């Protein structure tokens, strides 16, 4: 839970900083923003790792509907994690490749920005069911049936 805000809060601000640095043509600002994108997007690994370990404990603390939302949350996280890894990889490439080919900084930073924006949207998509796990007052609809079934089939195949 302590790492999650890096994905939902720090990554959007890092992307915004990268956008501003690109518009301002600040090479130093671009590098700093790329480092922030790299670190915040790479936080998906510990988030997934510790989320998997805490799944059973959280599931035991919630009711049946909350457990269904938890399954949807886990499914979305596992399916969407690649976007965060791609954003981190693009940020790393944008930091390293220009050391050899200087003119590649802006195109690679732009790619990292697009992927960071995509990862930000994915973080919102993943976080949406998380608020409904333990908070009944946020449940205004049932969990998506298709995602619950896909997650259940995947779990049975493990």
C-alpha positions in Angstrom: 0.0 0.0 0.0 2.9 2.4 0.6 4.2 1.9 -3.0 0.9 2.3 -4.8 1.0 6.1 -4.7 4.1 6.1 -6.8 1.9 4.7 -9.6 -1.2 6.7 -9.0 0.3 10.1 -7.9 4.1 10.3 -8.6 3.9 9.0 -12.2 1.4 11.5 -13.4 3.4 14.4 -11.9 6.6 13.0 -13.4 4.8 12.8 -16.8 3.7 16.4 -16.4 7.2 17.5 -15.5 8.5 15.7 -18.6 5.9 17.4 -20.8 6.9 20.8 -19.4 10.6 20.1 -19.8 10.1 19.0 -23.4 8.1 22.2 -24.2 10.8 24.3 -22.4 13.6 22.5 -24.3 15.5 21.9 -21.0 17.9 19.0 -21.4 18.5 18.9 -17.6 14.8 19.1 -16.9 14.1 16.3 -19.3 16.7 14.1 -17.7 15.3 14.8 -14.2 11.8 14.1 -15.3 12.9 10.9 -17.1 14.5 9.7 -13.8 11.3 10.4 -12.0 9.3 8.5 -14.7 11.7 5.6 -14.5 11.5 5.3 -10.7 7.8 5.8 -10.4 6.9 3.4 -13.3 9.3 0.8 -12.1 7.4 0.8 -8.8 5.0 -1.6 -10.5 7.2 -4.5 -9.7 7.1 -4.2 -5.8 3.5 -3.2 -6.0 2.6 -6.4 -7.9 4.9 -8.5 -5.7 3.5 -7.4 -2.4 0.0 -7.2 -3.8 0.1 -10.9 -4.6 1.4 -11.7 -1.1 -1.3 -9.7 0.5 -4.2 -10.9 -1.6 -5.4 -13.6 0.7 -5.2 -11.4 3.8 -7.2 -8.6 2.2 -9.7 -11.1 0.8 -10.3 -12.4 4.3 -11.1 -8.9 5.6 -13.8 -8.1 3.1 -17.3 -9.4 2.2 -18.2 -11.4 -0.9 -18.8 -8.4 -3.2 -15.5 -6.8 -2.0 -13.7 -10.1 -2.8 -15.2 -9.9 -6.3 -13.8 -6.3 -6.7 -10.5 -7.5 -5.3 -10.3 -10.2 -8.1 -11.1 -7.6 -10.7 -8.4 -5.3 -9.2 -5.8 -8.1 -9.3 -6.8 -9.1 -12.9 -6.4 -5.5 -14.1 -3.1 -5.1 -12.4 -1.7 -8.3 -13.8 -3.0 -7.5 -17.3 -1.9 -3.9 -17.4 1.5 -4.1 -15.7 3.3 -4.2 -19.1 2.5 -0.5 -19.7 4.4 0.5 -16.6 7.4 -1.7 -17.6 7.3 -0.2 -21.1 7.3 3.4 -19.7 10.2 2.6 -17.4 12.2 1.0 -20.2 11.5 4.0 -22.5 12.6 6.4 -19.8 15.8 4.3 -19.2 16.5 4.2 -23.0 15.9 8.0 -23.2 18.5 8.5 -20.4 21.2 6.2 -21.9 20.9 6.2 -25.7 21.5 10.0 -26.0 24.9 9.6 -24.3 26.0 8.1 -27.6 23.5 9.8 -30.0 22.6 13.2 -28.5 19.9 14.0 -31.0 17.8 11.1 -29.8 16.9 12.6 -26.5 13.7 14.4 -27.5 12.2 11.6 -29.6 12.9 9.0 -26.9 11.7 11.4 -24.2 8.5 11.9 -26.2 8.0 8.1 -26.4 8.6 7.9 -22.6 6.0 10.6 -22.1 3.4 8.8 -24.2 4.0 5.6 -22.4 3.9 7.4 -19.0 0.6 8.9 -19.9 -0.7 5.5 -20.9 0.6 4.1 -17.6 -1.2 6.9 -15.7 -4.5 6.0 -17.4 -3.8 2.3 -16.6 -3.1 3.2 -13.0 -6.5 4.9 -12.8 -8.2 1.9 -14.4 -6.5 -0.5 -12.0 -7.2 1.7 -8.9 -10.9 2.1 -9.6 -12.0 -1.3 -8.3 -9.5 -1.1 -5.4 -11.6 1.6 -3.7 -14.6 -0.7 -3.7 -12.9 -3.6 -2.0 -13.4 -2.5 1.6 -15.7 0.6 1.1 -19.3 -0.4 0.5 -20.2 3.3 0.2 -18.3 3.4 -3.1 -20.1 0.4 -4.6 -22.7 1.8 -7.0 -22.5 -1.1 -9.4 -21.6 -4.8 -9.4 -18.1 -5.8 -10.4 -17.7 -6.4 -14.2 -18.8 -9.9 -14.8 -16.4 -10.5 -17.8 -13.3 -9.6 -15.8 -14.4 -11.7 -12.8 -14.8 -14.7 -15.0 -11.6 -14.1 -16.9 -9.7 -13.8 -13.6 -11.4 -16.9 -12.2 -10.5 -19.0 -15.3 -6.9 -17.7 -15.1 -6.7 -18.7 -11.4 -8.0 -22.2 -12.2 -5.4 -22.6 -14.9 -2.5 -21.9 -12.5 
